[in-house]
Amino acid sequence: PDPFTVSPNYPNPFNPVTTFSYELPNRSDVNLKIYDLSGRLVADISKPEQSPGGHTIRWDASGHPSGVYVYQIRAGSESIRIKCVLLK
């Protein structure tokens, strides 16, 4: 089976909206968590029971300050972390 893959968010840097894209090999619950550099959780988005194939999640960071953030996308038991930059 194909692996769970996550593409870098687009655009990056962004202001104030970015899109996260990923591919699922199997039906999975998906969870996106976004953290600031101090490790504080700033967003938690869940997508239950998504079908195999490509998907996207948009994040509007209007209420957050400029800076570097780390996002983690988890599908089943797999997890991937990537940095992104919010520039206002």
C-alpha positions in Angstrom: 0.0 0.0 0.0 1.0 3.6 -0.6 2.4 5.4 2.5 0.7 8.3 4.4 2.2 11.4 2.9 2.0 15.1 3.8 3.0 17.9 1.4 4.4 21.2 2.8 1.6 23.7 3.5 0.9 26.2 0.7 1.6 29.1 0.7 4.5 29.1 3.1 5.1 31.8 4.4 1.4 32.7 4.6 -0.9 35.5 5.7 -3.3 34.7 7.2 -4.6 31.5 5.5 -2.7 28.3 4.5 -3.7 24.9 3.2 -2.4 21.5 4.4 -2.5 18.7 1.9 -2.1 15.0 2.5 -2.7 11.6 1.0 -4.3 8.7 2.9 -3.6 5.0 1.9 -6.6 3.8 3.9 -9.7 5.1 5.5 -8.6 7.0 8.6 -9.4 9.6 11.2 -7.2 12.6 10.7 -6.1 15.1 13.3 -4.2 18.3 12.6 -2.5 20.1 15.6 -0.6 23.3 15.3 1.8 24.5 18.0 3.8 27.7 18.5 7.5 27.4 19.2 7.0 27.4 22.9 5.0 24.1 22.4 1.6 25.7 23.1 -1.3 24.1 21.1 -2.9 26.9 19.1 -5.2 24.9 16.8 -6.7 21.4 16.9 -8.7 20.2 13.8 -10.2 16.7 13.5 -11.5 15.1 10.4 -13.2 11.8 11.2 -13.3 8.8 8.8 -11.7 10.2 5.7 -11.6 8.0 2.6 -8.3 7.0 0.9 -6.8 9.6 -1.4 -5.9 13.3 -1.4 -7.4 15.8 1.1 -6.8 19.3 2.3 -7.4 21.3 5.5 -7.4 25.2 5.5 -6.2 27.1 8.5 -7.1 30.8 9.1 -4.5 32.1 11.5 -6.0 35.7 11.6 -6.0 35.6 15.4 -2.4 34.5 15.8 0.8 36.5 15.8 3.5 36.3 13.2 6.0 33.5 13.8 7.1 30.0 13.2 4.6 27.2 13.9 4.9 23.4 13.9 2.0 21.4 12.6 1.5 17.7 13.2 -0.9 15.7 11.0 -1.8 12.3 12.4 -3.7 9.6 10.5 -4.2 6.3 12.4 -0.9 5.4 14.0 1.2 7.6 11.6 2.3 11.2 12.3 4.3 13.8 10.4 5.5 17.2 11.7 6.5 20.2 9.5 7.3 23.9 10.2 5.4 26.8 8.7 5.7 30.6 8.9 3.0 33.1 9.5 4.0 36.6 8.3 1.7 39.5 8.9 
